[in-house]
């Protein structure tokens, strides 16, 4: 085992997006809820456990999901809402340890080694954490406990949904040995094929092989897998790890060409990203445009084009991100038909760095005030109730230009 005894929790929300929708709309409780693109080219993001009974799972084409579960409730994602709930969950995690490593919105590793003296046993901490998450959000979280990150994650998966599984250090070998090698980090389809040719199906069989045999067939990867199969995993919980990008994209039911609708979509995507940035107190410097062409280059494969710009100063402002994305689109689309369009941001910073001129500071203060007002209205009344002029539907835009509606910020 690890040289330094550690106690690690892996916490993973159950069917997170779908569970949030069921919580916010109680009439959906007990129903098969499928979150993701609902069109002919859409992809499932998350399926509730009621939908999984029918074979629906994430990354599945929505068309296939509809065939498997025709009575399912298909919903578009609400990333800002999921981010808001994720912030609440992250705050709960922080009540038990500062050593939290987020993996995504809905899961994280927690090193609670130093928290044992304060809270008691690892199981006590996990029980309290699960109760606090349910109290704060109304949602269920599964937790795995182990002496290493990999063991804790596997334990968590074994306990889903709404479960708690603890693997003590002395039980790690018995826990791992009967499991498929597919549970080991780093074992993808290609590596599993190599192991199958070697007659290796379980972690125990891999652990019993001479490490030199694995190195001969898999190089350095072989030694790493052998170490994991022995229960050795020196990777620590990295509380400084933070996401490196945010993005929004949409696959269309039918191919599209340049239009006002696409420009509004870019503005809407930029605004959604900006709200998530402000929720997490992040700023960005790089904006990336992504679009997928319609000419196939193989079964299910289409050319993807990306263009990016790095800004002179960091921002969390939706219209600023939108203007950059729209300019990149104008420069690069060349009248071609597309099937997907999206915006991503990167080069993240905490807060705003650097000194601003008086003019910039005044401008940014106004921009910040507008954003705060929009965020407050969105939180209270929903995303569709108040829109910027750049994201409003065409009829509303036209009415504004004729002076028949009042301006929104």
N, C-alpha and C positions, 0 to 999 in steps of 0.2 A: 504494500500500500504506500501512500504518500509518506514522505519523510516527516512532514509536519501534519499532525492530526488536525483535520478540519471537519466541520459540519456544514454541509451545503444543502440549501433548499432550491429546488426548481419549482417555481409557481407558474401555472399555465391556465389562463381563463378557458372555460369550456365553451366551444362554438361561439367565440366572442361576439362577432358582429351580429349573428343571428340572435344570441342571447340578449344583446342590447335592444334589438328590435322587439323581442318578446316582452322585455321589461317595460319599454316605453309604450307598447300597445298590448295591454293584457289580453285582448281578444285573440291574440296570436299564440297564447300559451297552449302547449299541447299540440300545436299544428306544425306540419313540416314547412319550415321557413328557409328559403334559399336566397342568400344575398349575393348580388353580382350583376353582370350584364345579362339582360333578359332577351336581347335580340338574337338573330340567327348566328351572330359571331361572338356573342357574349361568353364569358367564362365565370364559373362559380367561384366566389371568394370564400364564402363560409356556408355550411349547411348545418341546420340544427340537428340534434340527435334523432328527432322524429323523421327528418328527411334522410338521414344516413341509413336508416333501416331499409330504405328502398335502393340503396347503393349509390346515392348521391354523395359526392365528396368535392373538396376544393380542387381547383384547377381543371375540373371537368367542363367540357363545352355545355353551355346552357341548353342547347337543343337536345343533347343527350339526357340532361337532367330532367327536362320536361317529359321525355319519353318514359323515364324511369318513375317519375313522380308527377303525373299530370295534374294532380289536385294540390300540388305544393303552392305556397305563397311566395312568389318571386318579387324581391324588392331591390331597388338600387341601393348602393352603399351610401352611407352618410359619414364620410371620414372625419369631418370636424367633430361630430358627436362622439365617435369612437375615440378620438384623441382626447376629448374632454373627460370621458370616463376613464381612459388610461391614466390620465393625470391624477385622478382620485385614487386609483389603484396604486400608483407609484408612491403617493403620499403615505398610504397604509404600509407599504413595504418599508418605507423610511422610518416608521415608528419602531421597527424591530432591529434594524441594523443600517448603518450608513454604507455598508458594502453590498450594493445592489448593481447588478450588470443587466441592463435591459437587452433583450434579444429582439423584441418587436413590441408593438403596442400591447400585446396580450400575454407576454411571458418574460420571465426574468430569472436570473440566478441570484441567490442571496447567501452570503457567507455569514452564518450566525455563530461562528465559533466563539467570538468575544461576547456574544449576547447571552450565552448559556447561564453565566453566573447571575445575570440580572433577571432573566425570565424563567429559568428552569431548564427542563429537557428540551431537546429539539422537537419532539412531538408536541409538547406544550406550546412552543412557539408557533408551530404549524397550525395547531388547532385554533389558537387565538388569532392568527393572521387570517385564516379562512373565515372566521366569524366576523372579523372587522371588515373584510372585503364585502361580505354579504350585507352587513349593516350599512355600509357607506354606499353601495351600488345596487344592492338587490341581486347580485350575480354570484354564480358559483365559481370557485377556483380550485383546481386540483393541485396537490403538492406532493413532490417526491423528496425524500431525505436520503442523503448518502454521504460518504466520506470524500467523494470526487464529483466533479460536474457531470461526467458521463453517467455515472451510476444514479445520481439524483434525477437526471432527465429521463432515463429509462424507467425508473421507479414511478415518476410522475405519469408517464404515458400508460404504465400498467394500471394505474389507479383511476384513470378517466372512465366516466365523467364523475365529477364531484367527489373525488376520493383522496385518500392520504395513504401513501405507502412509504415505510421507513426501512432502509437496508442498513443494518449495523456493519461496522468494518469487518467483523469476523464472519459475516454471512455473505460477503461480496462474491466469493468464488462460487458458492452454491447457487447464488442468484444468477450469475452471468453464464455459467457453463451450459445450461440447456437452451439458451436463447440462440436464435438465428444470428449468423455473422452480420446480417443486414442491420442489426442494432448498433454495431460499432461505428463510431464517427469515422468517416473517410471511406466507407464501403459503399461505392455506387455500383451501378449495373456492370460496368467493365471489370472492376475489381472482384465483384461477386462471381463473374464468369470464370476468372482465373482460379479463384478458390474452389469453385465447383469442379473444375478440371483436376484439382488436387485432391478431390474427395472431401473437401471441408464444407460442412453445412452449419455447424454450431460453433459458438465461441469457445466451448471446451475443447473441441477438436483442433481449433486454431491454436489455442494455448498450449496444447501438447506437442505441436510441431516444433522441430528445432528452428530457432530464429534464423539460422543461415539458409534454410530452405525457403522461407518467406522472402528473405533479402534477395535470393537468387531469382525469384520470380517477380517480385514487386519492388525491388530496390529499397530505398529508404522508407517508403511507405510500409513495406513489410515489417520492419522493426517497430514502427509506430503502432501498427495494428497488434503486433504480438504483445507490446507493453500494455495496451488497453485491455487485451484479453486476459492479462494477468491481474487486472484491476489497478494498474499503475496509471495515474493521470495527474501530472504536475500542474496542469493549467489552473490558474487562480481566478477568482471572481474579480473582474476588472470594473471597478465602480466609475472609472473615468471614461469608459466606453460610451459613446453617444452616436446616434444615427448620423450618417454623413450626407444624407440627401432626403428630399421630400419630392413627391411627384404625383401627378394626376394624368390619366390618359383615358381615352374612350375609343372603343372599336365600334364602327358604324354598321348598322344593319345593311346599308347599301353604300356603294362607293360614292365619295364626295369629291367636288372640285372647289376651288377657291370661291368663297361666298361670305356674305355678312354673317351668316350663321356660324361659320368656322371662326371668324374673328371674335364673335361673342363667346364661343366655346372656350377659346384661349383665355379670354378675360375672366370667364367663370372659373376655369381651372386655376388661374393665377390667384384669384381671390380666395379660393378654397385653401390653397397652399399657404397663403399669407396668414389666414386665420389660424392654421395649425402652427405656424412659426410663432405667432404672438402668444398662443396658448403655452408654448414651451419656452418663451423668452429667447428666441433665436433670431439671428439675422443672417442674410446670405449675400454672397458676392457674385455667384455664377448662375446664369439662367441657361437651360438647355431646352431646345425644341426637338421633338421627336415625331416623325411621321412615317407611316408604312405604306409603300406603294402597292398597287393592285396586281402587277405582273408577277405571276408565280415563278419562283426559281427552284421549285421542288415541291413534293407533297407537303402541304401546310406551311410552306416557307415563302416569305415575301421580303423584298428589299426594305431595309430600315435605314432611314437617313436621320442623322442628328446634326444639329448646329448649336454652338454655344457661344456665349459672350460673358466676359468677366467685367463687372461694374466697377467704376472708380471708387465707390463707397458702398458699404453694406446697407441693406434695406430689409424691411419686413412689410412693405407696402404692396398691396395687390395691383393697383394700376401701374406702378413702376415695373413690376414683373411682367404684367400683361403687355405693356408697350414694347418691351424688349422681345418677348416671344412673338408678338405680331410682326415686328420688324424682321425678325429672323425668318418667319413664314413668308413674308412678302418677297424677301431676297432669294429664297431657296425653292419654293414649290414649283415654279416654272410651268404652271397650268396643268400639272399632272394630277391624275385621279389618285385618291388615297383611301385607305380602309381604316386607318387609325391615326389619331392625333393626340399629342400630349405635351405637357410641360413638366420639367424637373428643375430643382434648384440644389445647389451644393456650395462648397466653400463656406461652411457654417461658422458663425461666431456667436459667443454669448454676449448679448447686449450689443451696444453700438460702440465701436472703437474709433478713436481718433478725435481731434478737435475740429469743430465745424466753424465756418465763418458765421457772422451775425445773420447774414441773409439765409444761409443754409439752415441755421438753427431755427429761425422764425418759420421757414417753410416746413421743416420737419415737425415742428410743434403743431402746426395746423394739420399736417398729414396725420400725426399721431392722434390728435383729438378726433378727427373724422373716423379713423380706424377704431378707436375705443368706443365711439358712439355706435358704429356699425356692429361691432362685436357684441355690445350689450343688447342691442335690438335683436340680433340673430339668436343670442342665447335665450332671450325671453319669448320671442315670437316665431322663431324658425328661420331657416335660410331663405325661403321663398317670399317672405313677407316684405322685406326691404332689400332693394338691389341698387347697386351703383348704375349710373347711366350706361356705362360700358358693358354691363352684363344683362341689362334688361331685355326682354323680348322685343322683336322688331316693332310691333304695334305700339307698345309703350314708348319706345324710342321716338317713333314718328309723332305721337301725340305730344311728347315733350318739346320736340322741335317746333310744333305749332302753338306752344304755350298753353295747352289744355290740361296739363298736369303739373303739379309742383315738383321741383327738383329734389332728388334724394341726394345725400352727401356723396 
